[in-house]
Amino acid sequence: MPPYPPAEIRVLAVDDDPGLLDIIRIFLESTGNIVVSRDMCARDALYTLETEYFDVCISDFDMPGMNGVQFIRKIREDGYDLPCILMTGNRRKEVHDAALGAGAWCVIQKGGKGPAFFSELAEAVKEAAERGPTSGYPGVRTSDGGRDVRLTVKGGADVS
């Protein structure tokens, strides 16, 4: 009997740039066992979180209406404990610190890195998903209290 295929990783990607969302979806899905849903604003994404299950959320920082830090903070306030990855082209340390303080799992620096950005994003998604299937929704906690926020800044350690 063949082994069971690995479980798919369900990702919610949020960015106001539809072209970037398409590229993220195509790239992540091409790496295997990742399925990406997309929303173009944080408000729509909050509704999507209420109606669908996700293992990981990816959000841009600079979006109209609600920026990525505010979005992650709202996700945490609503009780969701899924890992959130913030993407930003902003190199200010304050943005990185605010994202981590709001509960981001990691921050990935966009811009100027081409394919390396997408590879780094795919690696972060897979690492974040390894947190386990029981940490995604309100009321579901892991044995460690449900909180495993890693204070890492991927690609952004050189910010000042």
Residue, then its C-alpha position, 0 to 999 in steps of 0.5 A: m500500500p502506498p504511503y498517505p500523501p502529506a497533509e496540505i497546508r492551507v494559507l490565507a494570503v492578504d495583499d492589496d496588490p492582485g499581481l503579487l497575490d497571484i505570484i505568491r499563490i502560483f509559487l507556493e502551490s508549485t512547492g507542493n501540498i500548499v493551497v492558497s486563498r487570497d484576499m485583497c484587504a484585511r476586512d475581507a480576510l477577517y471574514t474569510l478566517e471566520t468561514e474557512y480553516f487556515d494553517v498560516c496567514i500571510s499579510d502585507f504591511d502596507m494596505p489601505g484601511m487596516n495595515g498588516v500589524q493592525f490586522i495581526r493584532k485583530i486576529r489575536e484579539d479575536g482569539y486566532d492562534l494561527p501563525c501570521i507572517l508579515m511581508t513588508g518593503n519597509r525597512r524601519k525597525e519600528v515596523h518589525d518590532a510592532a509586527l512581532g509585538a502584535g503576534a507575528w510569527c516572523v517578518i519577511q523583507k520584500g523588495g529587491k530579492g526576486p526569487a529569494f523572497f519567494s523561497e524564503l516565504a515558502e520556507a517560512v510557511k512550511e516552518a510555521a505550519e509545523r506548529g501543528p493542526t491544533s493551534g488555528y482557531p479560538g478555543v483550541r490550545t496546545s499543551d504549551g498554552g497555545r502560544d509559540v510566537r517565535l521572535t524572528v525577523k527573516g530577511g530584515a535583521d539589517v534594518s535600522 
